[in-house]
Amino acid sequence: MRLFLVPVSTRRSLIYAQRLSITTKDQSSASLLDRGVAFAARTWSGWEKKEKGWQRKVVDYGNYAFRRIPFQEWGLKSVPPLSARRRAEELKGDGKVEIVFPESVIPGDKVESVAQKLATERQALHRRQMMWCFVGMPITLPFALVPVVPNLPFFYLVYRAFSNWRAIAGGKHIQWLIENKLLIPSPSKALDLVYAQSPAIKNKASEAKEEILLTHGQIRTCTDTLEVPELETELDRAVWQIEEEFRKEEQKKQEAGASSAPAKEPESKSTTGDKKSQ
């Protein structure tokens, strides 16, 4: 496994795990969890190829919902759970995990603290969301009586509970690596070159305001540089979510400004009335 610590904005970063042995791993030795995830991925991929029908609609609505799941959760989910076998392997001399980062944005002495924060800051939220999913599952059982179409609300809650559990497990794995001094910071000069093109890095005077460091065009360059094509989807989602957050905040400011603007129409009418009385 290799970790990537990629700053998305001046205040937020994405941590992502690349499982180096996933492509060469013997399927017979894969865990039941890995097999289940692989089966779900194959099923979803098959549905995406449908041109119409309820499977196509499920995929469209599902992708819409997936895009709105916080990118921090997707990042932690990429870190595999810490099983007893994996713990024993990582405690060996060759079990240390490399964490790649741009030193021009994140100083080397702060890598562990940033990783620790990303691993722990959302743990309580994931636990709360997971419990609410468990509470909601029995409520959705009557939907199973609907013919033809599967119980989509139930399966969505199952997926969200599993997703939050994976995020919790991924965060605990990162914490364990930090506690046992198994993280090896690995500065990337190639990433430094990518971030050197960011206007937010060049304009350091605007540190008080959060700015996005990677554009959608730079994401492809970043993932090609790292040779991790699967990271492109994660970074694209992260940038899109932050852009949407900025857009909503700007919209709220405009609405607040419009509502607080003084109404001049009544004043003009009253002035006209005064002139007529004179």
C-alpha positions in Angstrom: 0.0 0.0 0.0 1.1 3.5 -0.8 -0.6 6.7 0.6 -0.9 10.0 -1.3 -1.5 13.3 0.6 -2.8 15.7 -2.1 -3.8 19.3 -1.2 -7.0 20.2 -2.9 -7.4 23.8 -1.5 -5.4 26.0 0.8 -7.3 24.5 3.7 -8.2 21.0 2.7 -6.4 17.9 1.5 -7.2 14.4 0.2 -5.6 11.3 1.5 -5.8 8.3 -0.8 -4.4 4.8 -0.6 -3.1 2.8 -3.6 -3.2 -0.9 -3.0 -0.1 -2.1 -4.9 -0.9 -5.8 -4.7 -4.5 -5.6 -5.7 -3.9 -6.4 -9.4 -1.6 -9.4 -8.7 -3.4 -10.8 -5.7 -4.8 -14.3 -6.1 -8.6 -14.2 -6.1 -8.8 -17.4 -4.1 -6.9 -15.7 -1.2 -9.1 -12.6 -1.3 -11.2 -11.9 1.8 -15.0 -12.3 1.7 -15.2 -8.5 2.0 -13.0 -7.9 -1.0 -15.0 -10.4 -3.0 -18.3 -8.7 -2.1 -17.0 -5.3 -3.1 -15.7 -6.7 -6.4 -19.0 -8.4 -7.1 -20.9 -5.1 -6.4 -18.5 -3.2 -8.7 -19.0 -5.7 -11.5 -22.8 -5.5 -11.1 -22.8 -1.7 -11.1 -20.5 -1.6 -14.2 -22.9 -3.9 -16.0 -25.8 -1.6 -15.1 -23.9 1.4 -16.4 -23.8 -0.2 -19.8 -27.6 -0.4 -20.0 -29.1 2.3 -22.3 -32.6 2.2 -20.6 -34.7 0.5 -18.0 -34.8 0.7 -14.2 -31.1 -0.3 -14.0 -30.1 2.7 -16.0 -32.2 5.0 -13.8 -30.7 3.5 -10.7 -27.2 4.2 -12.0 -28.1 7.8 -12.9 -29.6 8.5 -9.5 -26.8 6.5 -7.8 -24.0 8.4 -9.5 -25.7 11.7 -8.6 -25.8 10.7 -4.9 -22.2 9.3 -5.0 -20.9 12.5 -6.3 -22.2 14.3 -3.2 -20.7 11.9 -0.7 -17.8 14.0 0.9 -14.5 13.4 -0.8 -12.9 13.0 2.7 -15.0 9.8 3.1 -14.0 8.5 -0.3 -10.3 9.0 0.6 -10.6 7.2 4.0 -12.5 4.3 2.3 -9.6 3.7 0.0 -7.5 2.7 3.0 -8.0 -1.0 3.7 -9.2 -2.1 7.1 -6.5 -3.2 9.5 -6.9 -7.0 9.9 -4.8 -9.2 12.1 -2.9 -10.5 9.0 -2.2 -7.0 7.7 -1.1 -5.8 11.1 1.4 -8.6 11.4 2.7 -7.9 7.8 3.1 -4.2 8.4 4.9 -4.8 11.7 7.7 -6.6 9.8 10.8 -4.8 8.7 9.5 -4.3 5.2 6.0 -3.3 6.3 6.4 0.5 6.3 4.1 2.6 4.2 5.2 5.4 2.0 3.2 8.6 2.0 3.8 10.8 -1.1 3.2 14.6 -0.8 4.2 17.9 -2.3 6.8 19.5 0.0 6.2 22.9 -1.5 2.7 22.9 -0.1 3.0 20.7 3.0 6.2 20.9 5.0 7.7 17.5 5.7 7.5 17.9 9.5 3.7 18.4 9.3 2.9 15.4 7.1 2.1 13.1 10.1 -0.1 15.8 11.8 -2.1 16.5 8.6 -2.6 12.7 8.2 -3.6 12.3 11.8 -6.2 15.1 11.5 -7.7 13.7 8.3 -7.9 10.3 10.0 -9.7 11.5 13.1 -11.6 14.7 12.5 -14.7 12.9 10.9 -14.8 9.8 13.0 -17.7 10.9 15.2 -19.6 12.0 12.1 -19.1 8.6 10.4 -20.2 6.8 13.6 -23.4 8.9 13.9 -24.3 8.5 10.2 -23.7 4.7 10.4 -26.0 4.4 13.4 -28.8 6.4 11.6 -28.5 4.1 8.7 -29.0 1.1 11.0 -32.0 2.8 12.5 -33.5 3.5 9.0 -33.0 0.0 7.6 -36.1 -1.6 9.3 -38.2 1.4 8.2 -37.5 0.7 4.5 -38.4 -3.0 4.7 -42.0 -2.5 3.4 -40.6 -1.2 0.1 -39.6 -4.8 -0.6 -43.3 -5.5 -1.4 -43.0 -3.4 -4.6 -42.7 -5.9 -7.5 -39.9 -5.9 -10.1 -37.8 -3.1 -8.7 -35.6 -4.0 -5.7 -35.8 -2.3 -2.3 -33.5 0.6 -3.3 -33.9 2.7 -0.1 -32.8 -0.3 2.0 -29.8 -1.1 -0.2 -28.8 2.6 -0.2 -28.8 2.6 3.6 -26.8 -0.6 3.6 -24.3 1.0 1.3 -24.0 4.2 3.3 -23.6 2.2 6.6 -20.8 0.1 4.9 -19.2 3.3 3.5 -19.1 5.0 6.9 -17.7 1.8 8.5 -15.0 1.7 5.8 -14.1 5.3 6.5 -13.8 4.6 10.2 -11.7 1.6 9.6 -9.4 3.5 7.2 -8.9 6.3 9.7 -8.0 3.8 12.4 -5.5 2.1 10.1 -3.8 5.5 9.4 -3.7 6.2 13.2 -2.1 2.8 13.8 0.5 3.5 11.2 1.4 6.8 12.8 1.5 5.4 16.3 3.8 2.6 15.3 6.1 4.9 13.2 5.4 3.1 10.0 4.8 6.1 7.8 7.6 7.1 5.6 7.2 10.7 4.2 8.2 10.8 0.5 8.4 14.3 -1.0 7.5 14.4 -4.7 9.4 16.9 -6.9 7.0 16.0 -9.7 4.1 17.1 -7.6 5.9 20.3 -6.7 6.1 21.1 -10.4 2.3 20.6 -10.7 1.5 22.9 -7.8 4.0 25.5 -8.9 1.5 26.3 -11.7 -1.3 27.0 -9.2 -2.3 30.7 -9.0 -3.1 30.3 -5.3 0.4 29.1 -4.6 1.9 32.0 -6.5 -0.3 34.5 -4.8 0.5 33.9 -1.1 -1.0 37.2 0.0 -4.5 35.7 0.0 -3.9 33.1 2.8 -7.0 34.4 4.7 -9.3 33.2 1.9 -9.6 29.5 1.0 -8.7 28.9 -2.7 -8.6 25.8 -4.8 -5.1 24.6 -5.7 -5.9 22.3 -8.5 -8.0 23.0 -11.6 -9.8 20.2 -13.4 -7.2 20.5 -16.2 -4.3 20.1 -13.7 -5.9 17.0 -12.1 -5.1 14.9 -15.2 -1.5 16.2 -15.1 -1.3 15.4 -11.4 -2.5 11.8 -11.8 -0.4 11.2 -14.8 2.6 12.4 -12.9 1.9 10.1 -10.0 0.9 7.2 -12.4 -2.3 6.6 -10.4 -5.2 7.1 -12.9 -7.8 6.0 -10.3 -6.9 9.1 -8.3 -8.3 11.4 -11.0 -11.9 10.6 -10.1 -11.3 11.3 -6.4 -9.6 14.7 -7.1 -12.2 15.7 -9.6 -14.9 15.0 -7.1 -13.1 16.9 -4.4 -12.6 20.0 -6.6 -16.2 19.9 -7.7 -17.5 19.7 -4.2 -15.4 22.6 -3.0 -16.5 24.7 -6.1 -20.1 23.9 -5.3 -19.6 25.0 -1.7 -18.1 28.3 -2.8 -20.9 28.8 -5.3 -23.6 28.3 -2.6 -21.8 30.6 -0.2 -21.6 33.3 -2.8 -25.3 32.8 -3.6 -26.2 33.2 0.1 -24.2 36.4 0.3 -26.0 37.8 -2.8 -29.4 36.9 -1.4 -28.5 38.4 2.0 -27.3 41.6 0.3 -30.5 41.8 -1.8 -32.7 41.4 1.3 -30.8 44.0 3.3 -30.9 46.6 0.5 -33.2 49.6 1.4 -36.4 49.9 -0.5 -36.5 53.2 -2.3 -39.9 52.8 -4.0 -42.1 53.8 -1.0 -40.0 56.9 -0.4 -40.5 58.1 -3.9 -44.2 57.6 -3.6 -44.4 59.5 -0.3 -42.4 62.4 -1.8 -44.8 62.6 -4.8 -47.7 62.7 -2.4 -46.2 65.6 -0.4 -45.7 67.6 -3.6 -49.3 67.1 -4.6 -50.5 68.3 -1.1 -48.5 71.4 -1.5 
